[in-house]
Amino acid sequence: MDTALNRLRRNDIAIDQRAERATPTAPRRRPRREWVAEYGLLGLLAAVTVGALVGYSTFTLRPELLSQMPEAIPIYAAAFPVFARTQIAIAFLALAVFLWRATRLRWLPAFAALYVISLASELLGTTVGVPFGPYQYTAGLGIKWFDHVPMLIPLSWFFMALPSYALAGSPARSALPRRMSIATEAWRIAVGSLLLLTWDLSLDPAMSSATKYWEWGSEGVYYGMPLLNLFGWYITGVALMTALAALRADDWLRFLPRRWLGAFYALNLLLPVGMSMAAGMWGAVAATLAALGICWLLLRQRGDDRPPAVLRVVR
């Protein structure tokens, strides 16, 4: 018996030593005060989002109020595009600061890859109509790549694709890095792509029907959007998730707090959902909530006992 116990102790020591050697660069757990900057930027993002929703609900949906205040017309005209650009910029800044503080520069290859892939997909869409269908961006989102795609748009693809991929993964953070099976990774890519697509179910009605940040070349059945766009979003999402898997982004993503990523995803979802609610587009709101519910069920089916909080609210 003593021999068996000694053998078990030696095995335990060997496992601990391998774990220490395997994770020499793993980010340390930091005191909560070190997260002030990240949560402060989340607060700023929330404030800008709420401000945009209040302005949209007050003036865009009730233009008669502007006619009663002529001095506010030029202010509103200038603020309308600024709020959208500011919201995208602050969302990206919040995620960038969060990633830099947690991983330093390890996220930059993923950022470069996702920016290029999403830009290529958007350029195809705005020139030949593939894979989303024919559409074009207005001037509302600022300077464009090759006069077709606003420079801010690939940023938004990145800052929603990354949390979608992270939230679709397992919440467990083991000390030893684990290589997923092909089936497990394929499942994660599929669910992450659906989580990314969920955003567009309210984003597109809000930005092309309720407002005019882009315009469709043909009238579609979903608030003017052709259903082909959903296919394009999902395929682009699969490409982005596959790139993250190929770059082994989970080597550093698994150390990030899922609660922060879930809150970040929810804040970015709040703007289009809130605009859709204010505009009375309840079908878009219902479709978004239904898709979140499907994502929650898929994660439960996979065996994730505790899906992200942003998904648990739609149980």
C-alpha contacts under 8 A as a table, 3 or more apart, distances in Angstrom:
res1	aa1	res2	aa2	distance
1	M	4	A	5.07
1	M	5	L	6.24
2	D	5	L	5.10
2	D	6	N	6.07
3	T	6	N	5.15
3	T	7	R	6.15
4	A	7	R	5.04
4	A	8	L	6.29
5	L	8	L	5.08
5	L	9	R	6.22
6	N	9	R	5.06
6	N	10	R	6.17
7	R	10	R	5.14
7	R	11	N	6.21
8	L	11	N	5.03
8	L	12	D	6.19
9	R	12	D	5.07
9	R	13	I	6.22
10	R	13	I	5.11
10	R	14	A	6.12
11	N	14	A	5.05
11	N	15	I	6.18
12	D	15	I	5.14
12	D	16	D	6.25
13	I	16	D	5.13
13	I	17	Q	6.17
14	A	17	Q	5.09
14	A	18	R	6.20
15	I	18	R	5.12
15	I	19	A	6.19
16	D	19	A	5.08
16	D	20	E	6.26
17	Q	20	E	5.14
17	Q	21	R	6.26
18	R	21	R	5.10
18	R	22	A	5.93
19	A	22	A	5.03
19	A	23	T	6.31
19	A	175	A	6.12
19	A	176	L	5.58
20	E	23	T	5.58
20	E	24	P	6.40
21	R	24	P	5.88
22	A	176	L	6.32
22	A	177	P	7.49
23	T	26	A	5.24
23	T	175	A	7.06
23	T	176	L	6.94
23	T	177	P	7.86
26	A	252	W	7.88
26	A	255	F	7.84
27	P	102	A	6.69
27	P	103	T	6.88
27	P	255	F	7.07
30	R	34	E	6.54
31	P	34	E	5.76
31	P	35	W	7.72
32	R	35	W	5.53
32	R	36	V	7.44
33	R	36	V	5.57
34	E	37	A	7.22
35	W	38	E	5.39
35	W	39	Y	6.28
36	V	39	Y	5.32
36	V	40	G	5.74
37	A	40	G	4.99
37	A	41	L	6.23
37	A	97	V	7.88
38	E	41	L	5.27
38	E	42	L	6.40
38	E	94	A	6.26
38	E	95	L	7.88
38	E	97	V	6.61
38	E	98	F	5.41
39	Y	42	L	4.81
39	Y	43	G	6.18
40	G	43	G	5.00
40	G	44	L	6.32
41	L	44	L	4.89
41	L	45	L	6.09
41	L	90	I	7.53
41	L	93	L	7.91
41	L	94	A	5.26
42	L	45	L	4.98
42	L	46	A	6.13
42	L	91	A	7.90
42	L	94	A	6.46
42	L	264	F	6.97
43	G	46	A	4.98
43	G	47	A	6.18
44	L	47	A	5.02
44	L	48	V	6.23
44	L	90	I	7.73
45	L	48	V	5.23
45	L	49	T	6.09
45	L	87	Q	6.72
45	L	90	I	6.10
45	L	91	A	6.25
45	L	94	A	7.87
45	L	267	L	7.49
46	A	49	T	5.06
46	A	50	V	6.11
46	A	267	L	6.41
47	A	50	V	5.20
47	A	51	G	6.04
48	V	51	G	4.99
48	V	52	A	6.08
48	V	83	F	7.37
48	V	86	T	7.80
48	V	87	Q	6.37
49	T	52	A	5.13
49	T	53	L	6.23
49	T	87	Q	6.75
49	T	267	L	7.71
49	T	270	L	7.62
49	T	271	L	5.92
50	V	53	L	5.06
50	V	54	V	6.11
50	V	271	L	7.75
51	G	54	V	5.13
51	G	55	G	6.11
52	A	55	G	5.14
52	A	56	Y	6.03
52	A	83	F	6.19
52	A	84	A	7.86
52	A	271	L	7.84
53	L	56	Y	5.08
53	L	57	S	5.97
53	L	271	L	6.78
53	L	274	G	6.65
53	L	275	M	6.40
54	V	57	S	5.19
54	V	58	T	5.91
55	G	58	T	5.16
55	G	59	F	5.80
55	G	60	T	7.14
56	Y	59	F	5.64
56	Y	60	T	4.84
56	Y	61	L	6.47
56	Y	275	M	7.35
57	S	60	T	6.18
57	S	61	L	5.52
57	S	62	R	7.35
57	S	275	M	7.58
57	S	278	A	6.04
57	S	279	A	7.93
58	T	61	L	6.26
58	T	62	R	5.92
58	T	65	L	7.92
59	F	62	R	4.90
59	F	63	P	5.33
59	F	64	E	7.92
59	F	65	L	6.43
59	F	66	L	6.61
60	T	63	P	5.75
61	L	279	A	7.27
62	R	65	L	5.96
62	R	66	L	7.83
63	P	66	L	5.32
63	P	67	S	6.79
64	E	67	S	5.07
64	E	68	Q	6.61
65	L	68	Q	5.22
65	L	69	M	6.61
66	L	69	M	4.99
66	L	70	P	6.17
66	L	72	A	6.49
66	L	73	I	6.01
67	S	70	P	5.73
67	S	73	I	7.88
69	M	72	A	5.55
69	M	73	I	7.16
70	P	73	I	5.44
71	E	74	P	6.84
71	E	75	I	7.60
72	A	75	I	5.17
72	A	76	Y	6.08
73	I	76	Y	5.19
73	I	77	A	6.10
74	P	77	A	4.99
74	P	78	A	6.17
75	I	78	A	5.27
75	I	79	A	6.04
76	Y	79	A	4.96
76	Y	80	F	5.92
77	A	80	F	5.56
77	A	81	P	7.73
78	A	81	P	6.55
78	A	82	V	6.69
79	A	82	V	4.92
79	A	83	F	5.96
80	F	83	F	5.77
80	F	84	A	7.13
81	P	84	A	5.48
81	P	85	R	6.39
81	P	140	G	5.14
81	P	141	L	6.54
82	V	85	R	5.21
82	V	86	T	5.83
83	F	86	T	5.04
83	F	87	Q	5.96
84	A	87	Q	5.19
84	A	88	I	6.44
84	A	141	L	7.04
85	R	88	I	5.30
85	R	89	A	6.14
85	R	141	L	5.95
85	R	142	G	7.55
85	R	152	L	7.47
86	T	89	A	5.01
86	T	90	I	5.93
87	Q	90	I	5.32
87	Q	91	A	6.05
88	I	91	A	5.17
88	I	92	F	6.22
88	I	152	L	6.93
88	I	155	L	7.51
88	I	156	S	6.43
89	A	92	F	5.26
89	A	93	L	6.09
89	A	152	L	7.52
90	I	93	L	4.90
90	I	94	A	5.97
91	A	94	A	5.20
91	A	95	L	6.37
91	A	159	F	7.32
91	A	268	N	7.63
92	F	95	L	5.24
92	F	96	A	5.98
92	F	155	L	6.56
92	F	156	S	7.23
92	F	159	F	6.07
93	L	96	A	4.99
93	L	97	V	6.03
94	A	97	V	5.38
94	A	98	F	6.15
95	L	98	F	5.01
95	L	99	L	6.04
95	L	159	F	6.82
96	A	99	L	5.14
96	A	100	W	5.98
97	V	100	W	5.09
97	V	101	R	6.08
98	F	101	R	5.43
98	F	102	A	6.26
99	L	102	A	5.15
99	L	103	T	5.61
99	L	104	R	6.70
99	L	107	W	6.82
100	W	103	T	5.31
100	W	104	R	4.09
100	W	105	L	6.11
100	W	107	W	7.70
101	R	104	R	5.70
102	A	256	L	7.15
103	T	106	R	5.67
103	T	107	W	7.00
103	T	252	W	6.69
104	R	107	W	7.51
105	L	108	L	5.69
106	R	109	P	7.04
106	R	252	W	7.42
107	W	110	A	5.45
107	W	111	F	6.30
107	W	249	A	7.57
108	L	111	F	4.90
108	L	112	A	6.14
109	P	112	A	5.16
109	P	113	A	6.15
109	P	247	L	7.82
110	A	113	A	5.16
110	A	114	L	6.07
110	A	243	A	7.58
110	A	244	L	6.30
110	A	247	L	6.89
110	A	249	A	7.14
111	F	114	L	5.30
111	F	115	Y	5.96
111	F	158	F	6.57
112	A	115	Y	5.20
112	A	116	V	6.23
113	A	116	V	5.35
113	A	117	I	6.16
113	A	243	A	7.07
114	L	117	I	5.12
114	L	118	S	5.95
114	L	154	P	7.59
114	L	157	W	7.50
114	L	158	F	5.88
114	L	240	L	5.88
114	L	243	A	7.32
115	Y	118	S	5.42
115	Y	119	L	5.98
115	Y	154	P	5.08
115	Y	155	L	6.60
115	Y	157	W	7.44
115	Y	158	F	6.46
116	V	119	L	5.12
116	V	120	A	6.07
116	V	154	P	7.70
117	I	120	A	5.19
117	I	121	S	6.26
117	I	239	A	7.55
117	I	240	L	7.00
118	S	121	S	5.02
118	S	122	E	6.10
118	S	154	P	5.60
118	S	157	W	6.58
118	S	236	T	7.07
118	S	240	L	7.61
119	L	122	E	5.07
119	L	123	L	6.05
119	L	149	V	7.40
119	L	153	I	7.79
119	L	154	P	5.69
120	A	123	L	5.11
120	A	124	L	6.23
121	S	124	L	5.20
121	S	125	G	6.25
121	S	130	V	7.85
121	S	131	P	7.31
121	S	236	T	6.90
122	E	125	G	4.93
122	E	126	T	6.11
122	E	149	V	6.58
123	L	126	T	5.21
123	L	127	T	6.03
123	L	148	H	6.72
123	L	149	V	6.45
124	L	127	T	5.32
124	L	128	V	5.58
124	L	129	G	6.34
124	L	130	V	5.55
124	L	131	P	7.17
125	G	128	V	5.76
125	G	129	G	4.24
125	G	130	V	4.62
125	G	131	P	5.84
125	G	132	F	5.65
125	G	133	G	6.29
125	G	134	P	6.26
125	G	135	Y	6.95
126	T	129	G	5.83
126	T	130	V	7.94
126	T	134	P	6.27
126	T	135	Y	5.58
126	T	136	Q	5.50
126	T	137	Y	7.96
126	T	148	H	6.34
126	T	149	V	7.44
127	T	134	P	7.64
127	T	148	H	7.78
128	V	134	P	6.96
129	G	132	F	6.15
129	G	133	G	4.33
129	G	134	P	4.04
129	G	135	Y	6.93
130	V	133	G	5.56
130	V	134	P	7.34
130	V	232	G	7.45
131	P	228	L	7.37
131	P	229	N	7.02
131	P	231	F	7.30
131	P	232	G	4.51
131	P	233	W	7.93
131	P	235	I	8.00
132	F	228	L	5.63
132	F	229	N	3.98
132	F	230	L	7.18
132	F	231	F	7.00
132	F	232	G	4.49
132	F	233	W	6.97
133	G	216	W	7.89
133	G	217	G	7.80
133	G	226	P	6.94
133	G	228	L	6.09
133	G	229	N	5.99
133	G	232	G	7.97
134	P	216	W	6.06
134	P	217	G	4.96
134	P	218	S	6.90
135	Y	214	W	6.95
135	Y	215	E	5.49
135	Y	216	W	4.18
135	Y	217	G	4.98
135	Y	218	S	7.93
136	Q	148	H	7.08
136	Q	214	W	5.57
136	Q	215	E	5.48
136	Q	216	W	6.58
136	Q	217	G	7.50
137	Y	140	G	7.88
137	Y	141	L	7.92
137	Y	148	H	6.82
137	Y	149	V	6.77
137	Y	150	P	7.53
137	Y	213	Y	6.08
137	Y	214	W	4.09
137	Y	215	E	6.34
138	T	141	L	7.23
138	T	212	K	7.07
138	T	213	Y	5.38
138	T	214	W	5.29
138	T	215	E	7.27
139	A	142	G	5.68
139	A	143	I	7.72
139	A	213	Y	7.33
140	G	212	K	7.89
140	G	213	Y	5.50
141	L	150	P	6.01
141	L	152	L	7.15
141	L	213	Y	6.80
142	G	150	P	5.97
142	G	151	M	7.51
142	G	152	L	7.81
143	I	147	D	7.76
143	I	150	P	5.45
143	I	151	M	6.18
144	K	147	D	4.90
144	K	148	H	5.64
144	K	149	V	4.81
144	K	150	P	3.81
144	K	151	M	5.37
145	W	148	H	5.77
145	W	149	V	5.08
145	W	150	P	5.95
145	W	151	M	5.98
146	F	149	V	7.07
147	D	150	P	7.92
149	V	153	I	7.03
150	P	153	I	5.57
151	M	154	P	6.60
151	M	155	L	7.56
152	L	155	L	5.28
152	L	156	S	6.68
153	I	156	S	5.24
153	I	157	W	6.56
154	P	157	W	4.94
154	P	158	F	6.25
155	L	158	F	5.15
155	L	159	F	6.23
156	S	159	F	5.20
156	S	160	M	6.21
157	W	160	M	5.53
157	W	161	A	5.80
158	F	161	A	5.15
158	F	162	L	6.00
159	F	162	L	5.74
159	F	163	P	7.01
160	M	163	P	5.73
160	M	164	S	6.17
160	M	196	L	6.55
160	M	265	Y	6.65
161	A	164	S	5.05
161	A	165	Y	6.13
161	A	192	G	7.70
161	A	193	S	7.79
161	A	196	L	6.01
161	A	237	G	7.15
161	A	240	L	6.95
161	A	241	M	7.21
162	L	165	Y	5.28
162	L	166	A	6.20
163	P	166	A	4.85
163	P	167	L	5.79
163	P	261	L	5.64
163	P	262	G	7.25
163	P	264	F	7.92
163	P	265	Y	6.57
164	S	167	L	5.28
164	S	168	A	6.10
164	S	192	G	4.98
164	S	193	S	7.23
164	S	195	L	5.71
164	S	196	L	5.82
164	S	265	Y	7.72
165	Y	168	A	5.22
165	Y	169	G	6.61
165	Y	188	R	7.20
165	Y	189	I	6.99
165	Y	192	G	4.76
165	Y	193	S	7.56
165	Y	241	M	6.27
165	Y	244	L	7.89
166	A	169	G	5.39
166	A	192	G	7.83
166	A	250	D	7.64
166	A	253	L	6.50
166	A	254	R	7.57
166	A	258	R	7.66
166	A	261	L	7.88
167	L	170	S	7.64
167	L	171	P	7.87
167	L	192	G	7.40
167	L	258	R	6.75
167	L	261	L	7.47
167	L	262	G	7.19
167	L	307	P	7.83
167	L	308	P	6.39
168	A	188	R	5.59
168	A	189	I	7.78
168	A	191	V	6.04
168	A	192	G	5.15
168	A	195	L	7.89
168	A	299	L	7.16
169	G	188	R	6.03
170	S	304	D	6.52
171	P	254	R	7.66
171	P	258	R	7.43
171	P	304	D	7.62
171	P	306	R	7.77
171	P	307	P	7.93
172	A	254	R	7.82
173	R	254	R	5.91
173	R	255	F	6.72
174	S	177	P	6.67
174	S	178	R	7.78
177	P	251	D	7.01
180	M	184	T	5.99
180	M	185	E	5.95
181	S	184	T	5.19
181	S	185	E	6.19
182	I	185	E	5.21
182	I	186	A	6.01
183	A	186	A	5.07
183	A	187	W	6.14
184	T	187	W	5.10
184	T	188	R	6.26
185	E	188	R	5.00
185	E	189	I	6.16
185	E	245	A	7.55
186	A	189	I	5.07
186	A	190	A	6.15
187	W	190	A	5.10
187	W	191	V	6.21
188	R	191	V	5.25
188	R	192	G	5.84
189	I	192	G	5.11
189	I	193	S	5.97
189	I	238	V	6.16
189	I	241	M	5.42
189	I	242	T	6.56
190	A	193	S	5.27
190	A	194	L	6.37
190	A	238	V	6.79
191	V	194	L	5.02
191	V	195	L	6.17
191	V	295	C	6.48
191	V	298	L	7.25
191	V	299	L	7.80
192	G	195	L	4.99
192	G	196	L	6.25
192	G	237	G	7.67
192	G	241	M	6.98
193	S	196	L	5.04
193	S	197	L	6.12
193	S	234	Y	5.77
193	S	235	I	7.92
193	S	237	G	4.64
193	S	238	V	5.53
193	S	241	M	6.86
194	L	197	L	4.88
194	L	198	T	6.09
194	L	234	Y	6.64
194	L	237	G	7.78
194	L	291	A	7.73
194	L	295	C	7.11
195	L	198	T	5.10
195	L	199	W	7.09
195	L	291	A	7.64
195	L	292	L	7.03
195	L	295	C	6.52
196	L	199	W	5.62
196	L	200	D	7.40
196	L	234	Y	7.78
196	L	237	G	6.60
197	L	200	D	5.34
197	L	201	L	6.85
197	L	230	L	7.14
197	L	233	W	5.96
197	L	234	Y	5.95
197	L	237	G	7.35
198	T	201	L	5.39
198	T	202	S	7.70
198	T	288	T	5.64
198	T	291	A	5.76
198	T	292	L	6.70
199	W	202	S	6.17
199	W	203	L	6.03
199	W	269	L	6.05
199	W	288	T	7.11
200	D	203	L	4.46
200	D	204	D	5.46
200	D	233	W	7.88
201	L	204	D	6.29
201	L	205	P	7.27
201	L	284	A	5.98
201	L	285	V	7.84
201	L	287	A	6.49
201	L	288	T	5.53
202	S	205	P	5.58
202	S	206	A	6.13
202	S	272	P	5.33
202	S	273	V	5.51
202	S	276	S	6.51
202	S	284	A	5.23
202	S	285	V	6.32
202	S	287	A	7.90
202	S	288	T	6.30
203	L	206	A	5.18
203	L	207	M	6.01
203	L	269	L	7.94
203	L	272	P	4.82
203	L	273	V	7.29
204	D	207	M	5.22
204	D	208	S	5.69
204	D	209	S	7.41
204	D	225	M	7.36
205	P	208	S	5.52
205	P	209	S	4.97
205	P	210	A	6.27
205	P	222	Y	7.79
205	P	223	Y	5.73
205	P	224	G	7.67
205	P	225	M	7.48
205	P	272	P	8.00
205	P	276	S	7.00
205	P	281	M	7.89
205	P	284	A	7.10
206	A	209	S	5.82
206	A	210	A	4.84
206	A	211	T	6.18
206	A	272	P	5.49
206	A	273	V	7.77
206	A	275	M	5.89
206	A	276	S	5.62
207	M	210	A	6.08
207	M	211	T	4.99
207	M	212	K	5.79
207	M	213	Y	5.45
207	M	214	W	6.78
207	M	272	P	7.69
208	S	211	T	5.41
208	S	212	K	4.76
208	S	213	Y	5.88
208	S	214	W	5.30
208	S	215	E	5.79
208	S	216	W	7.67
208	S	224	G	7.85
209	S	212	K	6.45
209	S	223	Y	6.32
209	S	224	G	6.73
210	A	275	M	7.60
210	A	276	S	7.43
210	A	279	A	6.61
212	K	215	E	6.44
216	W	219	E	6.72
216	W	224	G	7.33
216	W	225	M	6.74
218	S	224	G	7.93
218	S	226	P	7.34
219	E	224	G	5.02
219	E	225	M	6.45
219	E	226	P	6.63
220	G	223	Y	6.84
220	G	224	G	4.29
220	G	225	M	4.31
220	G	226	P	3.83
220	G	227	L	6.77
221	V	224	G	5.68
221	V	225	M	6.23
221	V	226	P	6.11
221	V	227	L	7.16
222	Y	225	M	5.02
222	Y	226	P	6.51
222	Y	227	L	6.92
225	M	229	N	7.09
226	P	229	N	5.80
227	L	230	L	5.58
227	L	231	F	7.21
228	L	231	F	5.20
228	L	232	G	6.33
229	N	232	G	4.91
229	N	233	W	6.09
230	L	233	W	5.06
230	L	234	Y	6.20
231	F	234	Y	5.17
231	F	235	I	6.12
232	G	235	I	5.21
232	G	236	T	6.01
233	W	236	T	5.16
233	W	237	G	5.96
234	Y	237	G	4.88
234	Y	238	V	6.16
235	I	238	V	5.04
235	I	239	A	6.35
236	T	239	A	5.06
236	T	240	L	6.26
237	G	240	L	5.05
237	G	241	M	6.06
238	V	241	M	5.15
238	V	242	T	5.91
239	A	242	T	5.13
239	A	243	A	6.19
240	L	243	A	5.12
240	L	244	L	6.40
241	M	244	L	5.07
241	M	245	A	6.24
242	T	245	A	5.01
242	T	246	A	6.04
243	A	246	A	5.02
243	A	247	L	6.11
244	L	247	L	5.15
244	L	248	R	6.19
244	L	249	A	5.36
244	L	250	D	7.89
245	A	248	R	4.97
245	A	249	A	6.15
245	A	250	D	7.32
246	A	249	A	7.75
248	R	251	D	5.84
249	A	252	W	5.91
249	A	253	L	5.95
250	D	253	L	4.51
250	D	254	R	5.40
251	D	254	R	6.29
251	D	255	F	7.99
252	W	255	F	5.77
252	W	256	L	7.32
253	L	256	L	5.41
256	L	261	L	7.92
257	P	260	W	5.57
257	P	261	L	6.66
258	R	261	L	4.98
258	R	262	G	5.89
258	R	308	P	6.97
259	R	262	G	5.10
259	R	263	A	6.17
259	R	308	P	7.21
259	R	309	A	7.18
260	W	263	A	5.11
260	W	264	F	6.09
261	L	264	F	5.00
261	L	265	Y	6.14
262	G	265	Y	5.14
262	G	266	A	6.12
262	G	308	P	6.25
262	G	309	A	6.51
262	G	310	V	5.64
263	A	266	A	5.04
263	A	267	L	6.14
263	A	310	V	7.05
264	F	267	L	5.25
264	F	268	N	6.43
265	Y	268	N	5.35
265	Y	269	L	6.21
265	Y	310	V	7.77
266	A	269	L	4.96
266	A	270	L	6.03
266	A	310	V	6.20
267	L	270	L	5.02
267	L	271	L	7.15
268	N	271	L	6.05
268	N	272	P	7.87
269	L	272	P	6.03
269	L	273	V	6.26
270	L	273	V	5.19
270	L	274	G	5.67
271	L	274	G	5.18
271	L	275	M	6.14
272	P	275	M	5.04
272	P	276	S	6.01
273	V	276	S	5.07
273	V	277	M	6.18
273	V	284	A	7.80
273	V	285	V	5.99
273	V	288	T	7.92
274	G	277	M	5.09
274	G	278	A	6.17
275	M	278	A	5.06
275	M	279	A	6.10
276	S	279	A	5.12
276	S	280	G	6.15
276	S	281	M	4.98
276	S	282	W	6.79
276	S	284	A	6.72
276	S	285	V	6.54
277	M	280	G	5.10
277	M	281	M	5.83
277	M	282	W	6.07
277	M	285	V	6.75
278	A	281	M	7.66
281	M	284	A	5.69
281	M	285	V	6.81
282	W	285	V	4.90
282	W	286	A	6.03
283	G	286	A	5.08
283	G	287	A	6.04
284	A	287	A	5.07
284	A	288	T	6.15
285	V	288	T	5.19
285	V	289	L	6.30
286	A	289	L	5.19
286	A	290	A	6.00
287	A	290	A	5.04
287	A	291	A	6.11
288	T	291	A	5.19
288	T	292	L	6.28
289	L	292	L	5.05
289	L	293	G	6.19
289	L	314	V	6.64
290	A	293	G	5.00
290	A	294	I	6.28
291	A	294	I	5.00
291	A	295	C	6.26
292	L	295	C	5.09
292	L	296	W	6.24
292	L	311	L	5.90
292	L	314	V	6.78
293	G	296	W	5.01
293	G	297	L	6.26
293	G	311	L	6.66
293	G	314	V	5.56
293	G	315	R	6.22
294	I	297	L	5.06
294	I	298	L	6.12
295	C	298	L	5.09
295	C	299	L	6.22
295	C	311	L	7.28
296	W	299	L	5.25
296	W	300	R	6.25
296	W	307	P	6.47
296	W	311	L	5.46
296	W	312	R	6.80
296	W	315	R	7.48
297	L	300	R	5.02
297	L	301	Q	6.04
298	L	301	Q	4.99
298	L	302	R	6.24
299	L	302	R	5.12
299	L	303	G	6.56
299	L	304	D	5.51
299	L	307	P	6.40
300	R	303	G	5.12
300	R	304	D	5.05
300	R	305	D	6.16
300	R	306	R	7.71
300	R	307	P	7.04
301	Q	304	D	7.32
304	D	307	P	6.03
307	P	311	L	6.53
307	P	312	R	6.52
308	P	311	L	5.51
308	P	312	R	6.41
309	A	312	R	4.87
309	A	313	V	6.48
310	V	313	V	5.98
310	V	314	V	7.92
311	L	314	V	5.84
311	L	315	R	7.36
312	R	315	R	5.49
